[in-house]
């Protein structure tokens, strides 16, 4: 009898699950902006869950710092 290990669930439920990315046709733009948009889209599709977690942590720290300075005044 083998012991089954639990699966690692994403912290934010289904938001951490990678979904297929649909790319819509866009009007012609300069190549640097198009390349930047493509790189950002790629980065978000592969690191979206991490970006969300990092954003929540940074937002929480910013709120705590603001509360600290308000209480010190």
Buried (B, 14 or more C-beta within 10 A) or exposed (E): EEEEEEEEEEEEEEEBEEEEEEEEEEEEEEEEEEEEEEEEEEEBEEEBBEEBBEEEEEEEEEEEEEEEEEEEE
